[in-house]
Amino acid sequence: MQEQVAIIVGAGTSGLAIAACLSQQSIPYIILEREDCIASLWKKYSYDRLHLHLAKELCELPYMSFPASYPKYVPKNMFTQYLDDYVSHFKISPMYQRNVESAEYNEVSKRWFVKARNASSGEVEIYCAKFLVVATGETTNPYIPEVEGLNTFTGEVLHSTQFKSGKDFKNKNVLVVGSGNSGMEIALDLANHGAKTSIIIRSPIHILSREMMDFARILVKYLKPSLLDSLVVMLSKLVYGDLTKYGIRRPTEGPFYMKRMYGKYPLIDVGTCKKIKSGEIQVLPAEILNIRGNDIIFKNGKSHSFDTIVFCTGFKRSTNLWLKGDDYLLNENGLAKPNNPNHWKGKNGLYCVGLLQRGFYGASTEAQNIANDIKSII
C-alpha cells in the first residue's frame, strides 16, 4: 500500500489543472488514470474538425496561457499540444491504466483508501491519502440509449466518440441522433463531405453564434441576467430568423438561465444552420420508435432508411459505482450536488473539480480553490 498526501482520479483537463495547482503549492500527489494517455477524450475520442467553441482566454488551464500565435478558437491538434506542453511544464506524471474500483474513507485512520486495477498486470493496487480529488469529468462513459430493434440494424452504428470525419460517408444516408454541440457539428461535417444527412432535433434549442457568445461575455458585467437573455435571444432571431419552418423551436426560457439552472448549453453554430436552411441537412422532429433492418420508424408514424447512425447522446458518469460513503458532494449522476461557490468541497478531505458544468474556466477556478484549501489544512 502506498500513502500519499492527495490522490487525483482522472488525467483529463480537470485532473491536469488540479495537479498543476497542487504543484504550485508544493503539495505531493498522484494521478490515477484509466486510459493510456492524458485527456483521452481529446486525443482518442473526438472528431477531427473539433475546435474550442469559446475564445481561448476562457479555456486556459491555471498558470499557463495559450501561445500568442494560437487562433482565437483553438483547433483540436493545437489544444492537445498545449496540454502536452502543460504536462511537461508542471512535470505531471499520471499513473496510466489504473481503473479505480473503489474509494472509501476510513474514520479511524482519517484516510481515503483507493483500490485501482492495473490494466497491464491485472493486479489490484491500494493507495491511501488524506485528500481525494474526483476529476473524472462530465464525459466519462459513452451512452447509447436502448432502442427497440437496434440490434437488427444492418448498417454502421457509432457513438460520437467513434466518429472522426465525414469523408468516409460520402453519398451515404446518415442519421445523427442528438442535437447538442457535438451532434450539430458532426452533422455539418457529414454534409460538408457529401453525406445525405439527417438529424433528430426533438427539444427546443437556443442557437447562438460565437460572436453572440463574445458579446454576452462583455455585457454580463453590466446587465441583469434576464435582460442579457432577452437581448441575446433577440440577436439570435435577427441572425437566424424563424427556424420553426425547418423543425427547430426556441425554448421559452433564456439560454443563460437554462445554463445556470439545468446545465444545458446553448448551441454554438459554426455553419450547421446554413446547411439546414439549404436543405443539405434534414431535421427530423420525432423520436425513434423502433428499427427494422435499415428502416427507422419514428413516433410520428414516418419511416426513413439509413446506412449509418451516429449517436451523439452524451455520457454517463460512473463515480457512484466506486465512490463509497459520499452522500454530500456528488449526486447519482456524478455531478456536484452543493451550490456554487462551495460546490467543489465535500467532507473528510473529498473534493471534486470540473463537475458543475462550468467549462474550463470554472474547473480552473475550482482547482485553485481546492489547492488553497488543502494547503490551509496541512
Solvent accessible surface area in square Angstrom, and as a share of the most:
residue,aa,sasa,rsa
1,M,154,0.69
2,Q,88,0.39
3,E,107,0.48
4,Q,40,0.18
5,V,44,0.25
6,A,0,0.00
7,I,0,0.00
8,I,0,0.00
9,V,8,0.05
10,G,9,0.08
11,A,0,0.00
12,G,25,0.24
13,T,23,0.13
14,S,12,0.08
15,G,0,0.00
16,L,0,0.00
17,A,0,0.00
18,I,0,0.00
19,A,0,0.00
20,A,0,0.00
21,C,1,0.01
22,L,0,0.00
23,S,39,0.25
24,Q,98,0.44
25,Q,44,0.20
26,S,96,0.62
27,I,3,0.02
28,P,81,0.51
29,Y,43,0.16
30,I,26,0.13
31,I,1,0.01
32,L,1,0.01
33,E,14,0.06
34,R,101,0.37
35,E,34,0.15
36,D,81,0.42
37,C,23,0.14
38,I,8,0.04
39,A,4,0.03
40,S,20,0.13
41,L,54,0.27
42,W,31,0.11
43,K,70,0.29
44,K,72,0.31
45,Y,75,0.29
46,S,8,0.05
47,Y,9,0.03
48,D,83,0.43
49,R,70,0.25
50,L,23,0.12
51,H,60,0.27
52,L,6,0.03
53,H,38,0.17
54,L,63,0.31
55,A,1,0.01
56,K,39,0.16
57,E,83,0.37
58,L,39,0.20
59,C,4,0.03
60,E,47,0.21
61,L,7,0.03
62,P,7,0.04
63,Y,117,0.44
64,M,44,0.20
65,S,73,0.47
66,F,12,0.05
67,P,58,0.36
68,A,105,0.81
69,S,99,0.64
70,Y,24,0.09
71,P,60,0.38
72,K,94,0.40
73,Y,34,0.13
74,V,0,0.00
75,P,24,0.15
76,K,30,0.13
77,N,105,0.54
78,M,68,0.30
79,F,0,0.00
80,T,19,0.11
81,Q,90,0.40
82,Y,2,0.01
83,L,0,0.00
84,D,52,0.27
85,D,57,0.29
86,Y,0,0.00
87,V,26,0.15
88,S,82,0.53
89,H,115,0.51
90,F,19,0.08
91,K,171,0.72
92,I,6,0.03
93,S,94,0.60
94,P,15,0.09
95,M,44,0.20
96,Y,73,0.28
97,Q,68,0.30
98,R,46,0.17
99,N,73,0.38
100,V,14,0.08
101,E,69,0.31
102,S,24,0.16
103,A,0,0.00
104,E,97,0.44
105,Y,38,0.15
106,N,59,0.30
107,E,109,0.49
108,V,141,0.81
109,S,48,0.31
110,K,106,0.45
111,R,69,0.25
112,W,7,0.02
113,F,57,0.24
114,V,0,0.00
115,K,95,0.40
116,A,0,0.00
117,R,99,0.36
118,N,16,0.08
119,A,67,0.52
120,S,90,0.58
121,S,67,0.43
122,G,37,0.36
123,E,114,0.51
124,V,63,0.36
125,E,35,0.16
126,I,68,0.34
127,Y,0,0.00
128,C,3,0.02
129,A,0,0.00
130,K,76,0.32
131,F,3,0.01
132,L,0,0.00
133,V,0,0.00
134,V,0,0.00
135,A,2,0.02
136,T,35,0.20
137,G,17,0.16
138,E,42,0.19
139,T,55,0.32
140,T,17,0.10
141,N,44,0.23
142,P,75,0.47
143,Y,78,0.30
144,I,68,0.35
145,P,34,0.22
146,E,181,0.81
147,V,27,0.16
148,E,123,0.55
149,G,17,0.17
150,L,38,0.19
151,N,142,0.73
152,T,67,0.39
153,F,17,0.07
154,T,107,0.62
155,G,31,0.30
156,E,82,0.37
157,V,51,0.29
158,L,20,0.10
159,H,4,0.02
160,S,13,0.08
161,T,11,0.06
162,Q,107,0.48
163,F,1,0.00
164,K,78,0.33
165,S,11,0.07
166,G,0,0.00
167,K,135,0.57
168,D,96,0.50
169,F,13,0.05
170,K,132,0.56
171,N,100,0.51
172,K,83,0.35
173,N,55,0.28
174,V,0,0.00
175,L,0,0.00
176,V,0,0.00
177,V,17,0.10
178,G,17,0.16
179,S,22,0.14
180,G,38,0.36
181,N,35,0.18
182,S,47,0.30
183,G,0,0.00
184,M,13,0.06
185,E,6,0.03
186,I,0,0.00
187,A,0,0.00
188,L,7,0.03
189,D,8,0.04
190,L,0,0.00
191,A,11,0.08
192,N,74,0.38
193,H,69,0.31
194,G,35,0.34
195,A,8,0.06
196,K,118,0.50
197,T,5,0.03
198,S,8,0.05
199,I,0,0.00
200,I,9,0.05
201,I,4,0.02
202,R,115,0.42
203,S,55,0.36
204,P,42,0.26
205,I,9,0.05
206,H,11,0.05
207,I,4,0.02
208,L,0,0.00
209,S,18,0.12
210,R,52,0.19
211,E,119,0.53
212,M,9,0.04
213,M,33,0.15
214,D,24,0.13
215,F,82,0.34
216,A,5,0.04
217,R,76,0.28
218,I,100,0.51
219,L,33,0.17
220,V,84,0.48
221,K,155,0.66
222,Y,163,0.62
223,L,50,0.25
224,K,143,0.60
225,P,69,0.44
226,S,75,0.48
227,L,91,0.45
228,L,5,0.03
229,D,10,0.05
230,S,68,0.44
231,L,46,0.23
232,V,0,0.00
233,V,27,0.16
234,M,99,0.44
235,L,47,0.23
236,S,2,0.02
237,K,109,0.46
238,L,133,0.66
239,V,91,0.52
240,Y,17,0.07
241,G,30,0.29
242,D,85,0.44
243,L,5,0.03
244,T,80,0.47
245,K,149,0.63
246,Y,67,0.25
247,G,26,0.25
248,I,2,0.01
249,R,124,0.45
250,R,57,0.21
251,P,21,0.13
252,T,146,0.85
253,E,66,0.30
254,G,13,0.13
255,P,2,0.01
256,F,34,0.14
257,Y,76,0.29
258,M,20,0.09
259,K,44,0.19
260,R,134,0.49
261,M,112,0.50
262,Y,116,0.44
263,G,12,0.12
264,K,86,0.36
265,Y,97,0.37
266,P,10,0.06
267,L,10,0.05
268,I,13,0.07
269,D,26,0.14
270,V,40,0.23
271,G,24,0.23
272,T,2,0.01
273,C,4,0.02
274,K,158,0.67
275,K,41,0.17
276,I,8,0.04
277,K,80,0.34
278,S,69,0.45
279,G,57,0.55
280,E,85,0.38
281,I,2,0.01
282,Q,89,0.39
283,V,17,0.10
284,L,12,0.06
285,P,77,0.49
286,A,12,0.09
287,E,70,0.31
288,I,18,0.09
289,L,87,0.43
290,N,14,0.07
291,I,4,0.02
292,R,162,0.59
293,G,22,0.21
294,N,47,0.24
295,D,67,0.35
296,I,0,0.00
297,I,27,0.14
298,F,4,0.01
299,K,120,0.51
300,N,78,0.40
301,G,63,0.61
302,K,126,0.54
303,S,66,0.42
304,H,55,0.25
305,S,62,0.40
306,F,9,0.04
307,D,55,0.28
308,T,1,0.01
309,I,0,0.00
310,V,0,0.00
311,F,0,0.00
312,C,14,0.09
313,T,38,0.22
314,G,29,0.28
315,F,44,0.18
316,K,107,0.45
317,R,45,0.17
318,S,22,0.14
319,T,5,0.03
320,N,85,0.44
321,L,127,0.63
322,W,18,0.06
323,L,16,0.08
324,K,80,0.34
325,G,83,0.80
326,D,35,0.18
327,D,116,0.60
328,Y,86,0.33
329,L,0,0.00
330,L,14,0.07
331,N,43,0.22
332,E,130,0.58
333,N,77,0.40
334,G,1,0.01
335,L,24,0.12
336,A,10,0.08
337,K,98,0.42
338,P,23,0.15
339,N,131,0.67
340,N,86,0.44
341,P,95,0.60
342,N,93,0.48
343,H,3,0.01
344,W,22,0.08
345,K,78,0.33
346,G,10,0.10
347,K,119,0.51
348,N,77,0.39
349,G,16,0.16
350,L,2,0.01
351,Y,1,0.01
352,C,2,0.01
353,V,0,0.00
354,G,12,0.12
355,L,2,0.01
356,L,44,0.22
357,Q,43,0.19
358,R,82,0.30
359,G,38,0.36
360,F,40,0.17
361,Y,135,0.51
362,G,1,0.01
363,A,8,0.06
364,S,10,0.07
365,T,51,0.30
366,E,2,0.01
367,A,0,0.00
368,Q,64,0.28
369,N,53,0.27
370,I,0,0.00
371,A,1,0.01
372,N,81,0.42
373,D,25,0.13
374,I,0,0.00
375,K,94,0.40
376,S,90,0.58
377,I,81,0.41
378,I,101,0.51
